[in-house]
Amino acid sequence: MTPLLAVRGLTVRYGPSGRGLTAVNGADLTVEAGQVVAVVGESGSGKSTLAHALAGLLPDTARVTGGEIAFDGERVDGLRERAWRRLRGRRIAFVPQDPGTALNPLMTVRAQLAEALRLTGTPRPGEAVLQDALGRVGVPDPAAVLDRHPHQLSGGFRQRVLLGMALVGRPALLIADEPTSALDTTVQKTVLDLIREIAARDGTSVLLITHDLGVAADRADRVAVMTEGRVVEEGPVGRVLGAPEAAYTRLLLDSVPRPSAGPAPITGEPLLTVRDLRKVYPGGTVAVEGASFTLARADTLGLVGASGSGKSTVARMITGLVEPTSGGVLLDDAPVRAGRVQFVAQNPYASLDPLMTVGRIIAEPLRALRAGTRAERGERVRRLLEDVALPPEVARRRPSALSGGQRQRVAIARALAPSPDLIVLDEPVSALDAVTQAQILALLRRLQDRHGMAYLLISHDLAVVAAAAGRLAVMRDGRIIESGPTAEVLAAPEASFTRELLAAIPGGPSVGRPST
């Protein structure tokens, strides 16, 4: 039988007339009707460019320069934009990574769904049609959601709305580009379950682009592994991930964090003491209620929970970015002084000034504290770049010229600049692929061994936290519901929510599920 999607020797290049960077290099890929195929690889592997090419969504700076794409037996790689628009929505649907940027913040869900239906040939959809579109993607009360704006919805609900818009025309192929990378594991599981159910119910084929091998292991029938623009291995998911042939596939598998490998907790006098921390926002919303914990010098505490659990609010109160309603934060039994606590945010691209060079960014806290002369600060920047394994010439670059992993290294170097006692890391690797994630976690361990600072590691990913932290605290609805040495919590979790988090980690033992 003719496959639904057949890609042969596809090459995509960026630059004038396609003579620049080769992003996809001779890629082959097949998706059969009703099949879920995952494309995995690290950042820069070419997987997202491949996805955009298959949906006719390449930017003006890129073009297909070789190979072919056949959909349902017909060549589509030479289609003009008008023909692609007819094909997209009706036969091929595309779900991008970030619903926050893909949805129009000024339009209601109703208006955006109606627009999606118009593109599939339904110009004036009735109320029942709109509600059915949301009901099919698991929205429990479609009538209430239709008149909301995207900012009034959680990340999981925004992703459901995007899925509803993509699937409203009952397409034959759904291309999902990292659809859950910004979601916590419990919401991620719900959305991925939903995609799999839709594929089974409607016979929709799914091409799932992901950097998460666990997601591929759980959800795909077949998997294709990409690196440097090439598909280096492809086949049934059990064979590829269970007995990989390509060295790069083995590297990906070895890079997945394994909760059982966490360090032993450090005992001793607490460096950080958090007592009955509470935060109530205007309007009465309680974000944090009575959080208490301690953290020893040179130790790492992982604070884990779903989106909205309050963990990031705790991080911001400890760093002084948010004022507590009540409770206290002490460092060595004294109020926190400037420079002793530093913060590394989830998205380094958003937290680094795009107009400043890396050298100025790293030196920024030193200037704020009026530490050293200009020459001394320059030497400190050079040593910090060396500390985070970046070459000295990076100091002259701007953030836009760096990869995601390099930007996170710059953010860590900036946090190290004033020699802090404590670094608060808020989702520091959630946007990174498994290989880069492993590199950053290994870097953090080396820096802690070398400099002796403590880490408070905030994450929705229990596997990452458990691999990096000696102690673990689980938050839900603003409260810490369970805490203790990581190995003990994983081996015998007392709280049902902790068990839910463990169950929601994607993949089997070969791709990082904790052995309890």
C-alpha positions, -999 to +999 in steps of 0.1 A: +000+000+000+011+036-007+021+052+026+003+083+037+035+103+039+067+094+021+099+115+024+128+106+002+162+123+002+148+156+015+173+184+017+164+219+032+189+248+031+187+283+046+202+314+030+201+331-004+188+308-031+192+278-007+230+281-008+235+285+030+232+263+060+220+228+054+193+220+081+180+188+066+203+166+046+189+137+026+163+126+051+141+096+045+109+091+064+076+071+060+043+074+079+016+048+073-021+055+077-031+055+114+005+053+126+023+074+152+059+082+142+082+101+165+112+121+152+137+126+180+170+145+182+187+173+201+184+210+193+197+218+159+193+183+146+169+195+119+138+179+132+117+211+135+128+222+100+117+188+087+083+193+104+079+227+089+089+215+054+063+187+056+036+212+065+046+237+039+056+262+066+092+269+058+102+306+063+112+327+033+148+321+042+146+284+037+138+262+007+137+225-003+167+220-025+166+182-030+145+151-026+107+148-025+077+148-002+047+127-013+014+129+006-012+102-002+007+093-033+010+129-047+041+151-047+036+182-026+072+196-022+067+219-052+033+233-042+027+270-041+014+287-010-023+288-021-022+250-027-006+244+007-033+265+024-059+242+008-041+211+020-033+224+055-063+222+078-083+199+055-057+171+051-026+180+071-027+198+104+002+214+123+005+220+161+034+242+171+054+240+203+042+270+222+004+277+225+012+310+242+026+324+210+005+304+185-028+316+199-039+352+193-041+368+228-067+394+216-091+368+202-115+345+221-113+308+217-146+310+199-132+334+173-101+314+167-119+281+164-144+297+139-114+310+119-099+275+118-133+261+106-135+288+079-102+276+065-116+240+062-147+252+044-172+259+072-177+297+071-204+301+098-201+272+123-229+269+148-226+266+186-228+228+186-200+225+160-177+248+181-185+229+213-179+195+196-145+207+184-134+213+220-152+183+234-133+160+210-100+172+226-111+166+262-122+201+272-147+193+300-169+224+297-166+237+261-193+263+265-174+280+293-141+279+275-153+293+241-156+329+253-123+330+272-090+345+260-059+324+259-044+341+290-074+329+310-065+292+304-038+270+318-010+257+296-027+223+293-060+239+282-043+262+257-026+231+242-060+214+240-074+245+222-046+243+197-053+206+191-090+214+187-082+240+160-058+216+142-082+186+142-114+205+135-111+196+098-106+159+106-071+158+089-054+126+078-020+137+092-013+156+124+022+171+127+029+180+163+062+199+170+072+195+206+036+198+217+042+192+254+078+204+261+065+234+282+040+213+303+045+195+335+046+157+334+010+152+346-004+176+320+020+163+294+006+128+300-030+140+296-022+158+263-002+129+249-029+104+259-054+126+241-033+127+209-030+089+210-067+085+216-076+108+186-052+088+164-068+056+173-104+069+172-102+088+139-075+069+121-054+101+121-016+096+115+007+115+138+042+128+132+054+137+167+085+159+169+102+156+203+135+158+221+121+135+248+130+098+242+105+088+270+077+105+250+087+086+219+089+053+238+055+057+253+035+071+224+051+061+190+048+030+168+080+039+150+108+063+158+133+082+135+165+096+152+180+127+136+213+144+141+230+171+119+201+170+095+203+133+088+180+104+099+206+081+114+183+054+126+146+045+120+124+016+129+099+001+154+102+020+187+110-011+207+139-021+185+154+014+181+153+023+218+158-013+231+187-023+208+200+009+191+224+004+162+235+040+158+261+055+182+241+087+183+209+069+195+230+053+223+243+088+232+207+100+235+197+071+257+227+075+279+218+112+284+184+107+298+183+116+335+177+085+358+161+093+392+180+064+409+213+081+402+208+111+425+235+122+450+234+115+487+220+144+508+245+165+528+240+169+565+250+198+587+239+232+598+213+247+574+225+275+551+189+283+540+160+283+564+124+289+550+098+292+577+060+292+572+063+311+539+030+324+526+020+344+496-015+357+489-021+378+458-046+406+454-081+391+451-073+365+476-055+339+455-033+319+478-001+309+458+019+295+488+006+283+521+030+276+550+061+263+531+089+253+554+123+236+546+160+239+552+190+235+528+225+227+539+256+243+524+268+226+492+237+205+491+209+204+465+172+204+473+147+196+445+113+213+447+089+196+423+053+200+415+028+206+386+022+240+370+004+263+395+017+244+426+035+274+439+071+263+435+082+292+413+066+317+437+087+301+465+118+306+443+110+342+437+103+349+474+137+334+483+155+355+458+136+387+468+118+391+435+084+386+453+076+399+488+061+372+511+028+379+527+041+363+558+069+339+570+106+343+566+137+335+546+170+333+564+206+326+552+229+316+580+201+327+604+202+362+591+182+382+565+195+376+529+221+402+518+226+413+482+247+389+461+245+359+484+215+344+465+214+343+427+187+332+403+188+312+370+155+314+351+138+288+329+143+307+296+178+321+292+169+338+260+142+359+277+164+366+308+195+377+288+195+413+274+196+407+236+214+441+231+243+433+255+273+412+248+278+381+269+308+397+287+286+426+298+258+403+308+281+382+331+296+413+346+263+429+353+259+417+389+295+427+397+287+463+384+255+463+405+275+454+436+303+478+426+328+449+429+363+454+415+377+476+387+367+473+351+399+452+344+392+430+374+356+424+362+369+415+327+393+389+342+365+376+364+343+372+332+371+353+315+374+328+344+337+324+346+334+315+309+361+289+315+342+276+345+311+270+324+332+255+295+327+284+270+356+298+250+368+334+258+356+347+224+319+341+235+323+373+256+320+394+224+289+376+211+253+384+218+227+359+231+211+355+196+244+340+183+243+312+209+226+279+212+201+272+239+226+252+259+252+280+255+228+306+267+220+286+298+257+284+305+259+322+302+230+325+327+248+302+351+281+322+347+262+354+355+247+338+386+282+327+397+298+361+392+293+375+428+303+341+444+269+334+459+262+309+487+229+298+471+217+296+435+180+292+428+175+274+395+139+277+382+133+250+355+169+253+342+168+225+317+131+221+308+135+237+274+167+217+265+171+184+247+183+153+266+220+156+255+222+193+264+202+187+296+227+161+307+256+185+299+241+213+320+233+190+350+268+176+349+282+212+347+261+222+378+275+192+397+311+201+388+306+238+398+291+228+431+320+205+438+344+233+429+328+263+446+306+247+473+274+267+467+239+252+475+213+247+448+175+250+451+164+232+419+128+240+409+112+217+383+081+200+371+103+171+359+107+146+387+133+126+368+155+157+365+151+167+401+157+132+414+188+127+394+204+160+406+191+165+442+199+147+474+167+159+490+133+163+475+102+183+484+069+179+465+044+208+463+008+208+454-018+237+457+007+259+475+017+234+501+047+210+506+029+177+509+060+154+511+097+158+516+128+138+526+159+122+511+153+117+474+160+079+474+136+074+503+108+094+487+112+076+453+113+042+470+082+046+491+062+078+483+036+085+509+015+111+490-008+100+462+003+130+441+040+120+444+029+086+431+011+103+402+042+123+393+062+090+393+037+073+371+036+102+347+073+101+338+074+090+302+093+060+290+105+027+304+136+018+324+158+022+293+148+059+290+148+071+325+118+057+345+129+054+381+135+020+395+116+019+428 
